[in-house]
Amino acid sequence: MRGRPRKNKELKIGRAGRNAIEREDIARDSIRWDRRKHTIEKFRGR
């Protein structure tokens, strides 16, 4: 949610566009969590 600049795009984008944005955010979050998990595993391995 933080990475995207918003100038009331909600009014211009329909439901499909908003769903696409939601999916993008979810994908980004999952990637972030994967990275965090990997770093935690790295530190735990030492």
C-alpha positions in Angstrom: 0.0 0.0 0.0 2.8 2.4 0.8 4.8 1.9 -2.5 2.1 3.3 -4.8 1.3 7.0 -5.2 -2.4 7.7 -5.1 -4.2 10.6 -6.6 -7.8 9.5 -6.2 -7.3 6.7 -8.7 -10.2 4.9 -7.0 -12.6 7.1 -8.8 -11.1 6.4 -12.2 -10.4 2.7 -11.9 -13.4 0.2 -11.9 -13.7 -2.9 -9.8 -11.5 -5.0 -12.1 -8.6 -2.5 -11.9 -8.9 -2.4 -8.1 -8.9 -6.1 -7.9 -5.7 -6.1 -10.0 -4.1 -3.7 -7.6 -5.2 -5.8 -4.7 -3.6 -8.9 -6.3 -0.4 -6.9 -6.9 -0.3 -5.8 -3.3 -0.8 -9.4 -2.1 1.9 -10.7 -4.4 4.3 -8.0 -3.1 3.5 -8.9 0.5 4.1 -12.6 -0.1 7.5 -11.8 -1.8 8.4 -9.6 1.2 7.5 -12.4 3.6 9.5 -15.0 1.7 12.6 -12.7 1.8 12.1 -12.2 5.5 11.8 -15.9 6.1 15.0 -16.5 4.1 16.9 -14.0 6.1 15.7 -15.5 9.4 16.7 -18.9 8.2 20.2 -17.6 7.3 20.7 -16.1 10.8 19.3 -19.2 12.5 21.7 -21.4 10.5 24.7 -19.8 12.0 
